[in-house]
Amino acid sequence: MRRSHLFLTAAAIAVPLVTGCTAAPRTRPVKMGDVDTGTSSVEAVRRQLKGTWELVGLDVFSPGGEKTAAQANGRLTFDEYGNLAMKGTITGGPTLDPSALNLTGRVTIDPDLHAIRIGGVTAATTDAKRIDPKLDATNVRYYQFEGDLLKTTLKNPSGVTTATATWKKVE
């Protein structure tokens, strides 16, 4: 009987010690470096793009490379979460697919190519269908900042420029 008494006493002491402790993290946190915010970083481009932009010019290029100004109005917004909304109307001049100025989706920035890729796109096209971003070059815009202006260039699948929109930051 003495042995069982000793066992019960040891168990009575050990149970509060084992159950009363809080668990420690099982893995150590991974230390990451600071976010690159240099002038050619994704973060720098995101900061430059963030805000509201008004369309101030639209140039359309013929298959032969001839540039023609189109009358158009539009607004581009880019938020802190990487969402882009571009809405515009071409009111005169050369014809251009409405999706050139009408896209909404989440953006991936490639600062090396000066390109933004719009994923999960919905676009106003001539047949009003959803565009598959893997198949359509119209979901890529090449960008260039010039002071408070943003130029976005649309290229066809062969890499030839079809339109360039110039936007001025308003907010």
Backbone torsions as a table, in degrees:
resi	resn	phi	psi	omega
1	MET	NA	-28.0	-179.6
2	ARG	-63.6	-37.8	-180.0
3	ARG	-64.6	-43.0	180.0
4	SER	-68.2	-33.8	177.1
5	HIS	-65.0	-41.3	178.9
6	LEU	-65.3	-41.1	178.6
7	PHE	-63.0	-44.0	179.3
8	LEU	-65.0	-37.6	178.4
9	THR	-66.3	-44.2	179.2
10	ALA	-64.1	-40.9	179.0
11	ALA	-65.1	-39.3	179.9
12	ALA	-64.4	-32.8	178.9
13	ILE	-79.7	-39.1	-175.0
14	ALA	-74.2	-35.6	-176.5
15	VAL	-59.5	-49.7	178.5
16	PRO	-63.3	-33.0	179.5
17	LEU	-67.7	-40.8	-177.6
18	VAL	-75.0	-45.3	-176.3
19	THR	-82.2	-16.9	-177.2
20	GLY	-85.3	-9.4	-178.5
21	CYS	-86.8	142.0	174.7
22	THR	-86.0	147.2	-178.5
23	ALA	-72.8	141.6	175.5
24	ALA	-90.0	156.4	176.8
25	PRO	-57.9	140.4	-176.5
26	ARG	-80.3	-24.6	177.3
27	THR	-131.2	153.1	177.5
28	ARG	-80.2	145.4	178.3
29	PRO	-64.3	145.6	178.0
30	VAL	-82.6	127.6	179.1
31	LYS	-85.9	125.7	-179.9
32	MET	-108.1	157.6	176.5
33	GLY	-80.8	173.1	177.0
34	ASP	-67.8	154.5	176.7
35	VAL	-70.3	133.4	177.9
36	ASP	-70.2	119.5	-180.0
37	THR	-119.4	18.9	178.5
38	GLY	-62.4	169.2	-173.5
39	THR	-61.2	-24.8	-179.9
40	SER	-109.6	24.8	-178.8
41	SER	-93.7	162.3	176.2
42	VAL	-59.3	-42.8	-178.1
43	GLU	-63.4	-39.8	178.3
44	ALA	-63.7	-41.5	179.2
45	VAL	-66.8	-41.4	177.6
46	ARG	-58.2	-43.1	179.7
47	ARG	-65.0	-38.8	178.6
48	GLN	-68.4	-39.3	-178.3
49	LEU	-73.0	-30.1	-173.3
50	LYS	-58.1	129.3	177.6
51	GLY	131.8	-162.5	-178.7
52	THR	-116.9	135.9	-177.3
53	TRP	-127.1	138.1	176.1
54	GLU	-104.6	140.8	178.2
55	LEU	-72.1	126.9	178.2
56	VAL	-116.1	-9.6	178.1
57	GLY	-167.9	145.9	177.1
58	LEU	-139.8	120.3	177.0
59	ASP	-111.4	131.8	179.1
60	VAL	-111.6	137.7	-177.8
61	PHE	-110.8	133.3	177.7
62	SER	-75.0	166.8	177.0
63	PRO	-56.8	-25.9	177.6
64	GLY	-85.2	-2.4	178.3
65	GLY	94.3	4.4	179.7
66	GLU	-74.9	128.1	-177.4
67	LYS	-92.0	133.5	177.4
68	THR	-133.8	132.1	177.2
69	ALA	-77.0	137.5	177.0
70	ALA	-111.1	148.0	173.7
71	GLN	-85.6	124.1	-177.1
72	ALA	-156.0	159.8	171.1
73	ASN	-135.6	155.4	-178.6
74	GLY	-177.6	169.6	-179.8
75	ARG	-141.5	136.7	176.6
76	LEU	-120.5	131.4	174.9
77	THR	-126.0	142.4	178.1
78	PHE	-136.0	124.8	-177.0
79	ASP	-103.3	175.9	-176.9
80	GLU	-69.4	-8.8	179.9
81	TYR	-99.0	2.6	178.3
82	GLY	89.0	16.9	179.1
83	ASN	-93.5	133.4	179.3
84	LEU	-118.8	136.6	173.3
85	ALA	-131.5	123.0	179.6
86	MET	-122.6	121.2	-179.8
87	LYS	-133.2	126.2	-179.1
88	GLY	-158.1	169.3	-179.2
89	THR	-136.7	135.3	174.4
90	ILE	-95.8	118.5	-174.0
91	THR	-101.1	-13.8	-179.8
92	GLY	-171.1	161.1	179.6
93	GLY	99.1	-156.3	-175.9
94	PRO	-65.6	154.0	179.1
95	THR	-80.4	146.0	-179.6
96	LEU	-151.4	140.4	178.9
97	ASP	-55.0	132.6	-178.5
98	PRO	-57.2	-24.2	-179.8
99	SER	-66.4	-14.8	177.4
100	ALA	-61.1	-30.7	-180.0
101	LEU	-117.7	6.5	-175.4
102	ASN	-134.7	93.8	179.0
103	LEU	-140.5	146.5	172.2
104	THR	-139.8	130.6	179.3
105	GLY	176.9	-177.2	179.7
106	ARG	-95.6	138.0	-170.6
107	VAL	-103.1	139.5	167.7
108	THR	-114.3	128.1	-175.5
109	ILE	-102.3	132.8	173.9
110	ASP	-117.9	94.7	-175.9
111	PRO	-67.6	-22.7	179.1
112	ASP	-70.3	-40.4	178.9
113	LEU	-91.1	-4.5	-173.2
114	HIS	54.5	49.2	-176.7
115	ALA	-128.3	145.8	170.1
116	ILE	-119.8	131.5	178.4
117	ARG	-107.6	128.7	-176.6
118	ILE	-102.0	115.5	-179.2
119	GLY	-104.6	161.3	-178.6
120	GLY	59.4	39.9	-169.5
121	VAL	-76.1	138.2	162.1
122	THR	-119.1	137.2	-175.1
123	ALA	-142.8	150.6	173.7
124	ALA	-86.9	108.8	178.3
125	THR	-118.3	175.4	-178.5
126	THR	-62.5	-29.2	178.7
127	ASP	-105.9	6.9	175.3
128	ALA	53.6	32.3	176.6
129	LYS	-98.2	158.2	175.8
130	ARG	-71.1	139.8	-178.1
131	ILE	-94.9	135.7	174.8
132	ASP	-82.4	115.3	-174.7
133	PRO	-63.8	-20.7	179.7
134	LYS	-76.5	-21.6	-173.6
135	LEU	-106.8	-16.2	-169.0
136	ASP	-114.8	119.8	179.1
137	ALA	-68.4	-15.1	-179.3
138	THR	-70.3	-6.9	178.3
139	ASN	-90.4	6.8	177.4
140	VAL	-116.6	133.2	173.9
141	ARG	-124.7	134.9	174.6
142	TYR	-94.6	133.7	-172.5
143	TYR	-118.1	156.6	175.1
144	GLN	-151.9	130.0	176.8
145	PHE	-97.8	133.9	175.7
146	GLU	-135.0	92.3	-176.2
147	GLY	65.8	-123.6	179.1
148	ASP	-93.7	15.0	178.0
149	LEU	-106.0	148.1	174.4
150	LEU	-123.9	126.5	175.8
151	LYS	-108.2	126.9	175.5
152	THR	-114.9	131.8	-177.0
153	THR	-115.1	132.8	177.6
154	LEU	-105.6	130.3	179.3
155	LYS	-121.5	150.7	176.4
156	ASN	-78.8	174.2	-178.3
157	PRO	-57.8	-22.3	178.0
158	SER	-83.1	-6.0	179.5
159	GLY	91.2	9.1	179.3
160	VAL	-88.9	133.0	179.7
161	THR	-64.9	128.9	178.0
162	THR	-110.5	-25.1	179.1
163	ALA	-161.2	150.4	174.3
164	THR	-132.9	124.5	177.7
165	ALA	-107.2	138.4	177.4
166	THR	-113.6	127.1	-175.3
167	TRP	-119.9	143.7	176.4
168	LYS	-114.8	131.9	-178.1
169	LYS	-70.9	129.2	179.6
170	VAL	-115.0	-22.5	177.6
171	GLU	-140.7	NA	NA
